Amino acid sequence: LAAGSLSGGAVAAGASVVVFLFNGTTKAYVAEGSSVTAAFINITATSSEKLNAVSTAGGIGGGAVSISGLVVMAEAVTQAYTEQNVTLIISGTASLKATDTPDYTLSALTANVGGVAAGGAVIVLIFKNTVTAQIGSGNVVHAGDLNVLATADRKLNVNAAAGSAGAGAVSGSVIV
């Protein structure tokens, strides 16, 4: 995702904003009351979110003002589980594995030049990912080996930068 704004003139003003909302669910499960007899069982839920987003803004003029912003709200639920009252008779390995690997690169950049110049760059990231692997209540599990694993490997690369030059210049950047 990318958005940009460039303005110029005696008085120049611009803004660039990217808003990204994500809500997803990934499930792998054995349904309530099921009975499974097997040599092995793998109950695996894997989710991966990749986001590259850039917002840029700039202004040149006697008076130049610009702002760039990114707002990202992400909620991913990844689950590997058995529901209630499940029977697993596994001679080898019973494996329940849930994995989430979000990879976000976010950049907000602003530059202004003028007699009076002001700029700002803001990134707001609300990240609510949940990863679970579990055996449900009332289950009967007979297995050679039992592996229950939930992992999250978050990669966040978040950058905000603002710069202004002029007789009167101010700039700032914020990451929340």
C-alpha positions, 0 to 999 in steps of 0.5 A: 500500500502506498500514498503520496502527496507533494505540493508547491506554491506561495503557500503549500499544504498536503497530506497523505494517509494510509488506513489498513484494517485486517481481521482474520481467523485460521482454524484447524480442529477435531470437531466435538464428539469425534473419535479418531484412531490412526497411526498419527495425526497432525492438526496444524493451523498456520497464518501469515500476514505480510504488509508493506505500507508507505505514506509520504508527503512534502511541500515547497513554498513560502509557507509549506506544511504537510503531514503523512500518516499510517493507521494499521489495525490488525487482528488475527486469530490462529488456532489448532485444537480439539473441541469437547469430548474428543477421543484420539487413539494414536499409536504414534505422534499426535501433534497440535500446532498453531503458528502465526508469522506477521511481517509488517514494514511501515514507513511514514515520511514527510519533508518541507522546505520554505520560508516557514515550513512544518511537517509531521509523520505519524504511525499508529499500529494496533496489533492484536494477534492471538495464537493457541493450541489446546486439547479440549475439555473432556477429551481422551487422548492415548498417543505415543507422543503428544506435541502441543505448540503455539508460536508467534514470530512477529517481524515489525519494521516501523519507521517515521521521519519528518524534516523541515527547512526554512527561516522558521521550521518545525517537524516531528514524528510519532510511532504509537 
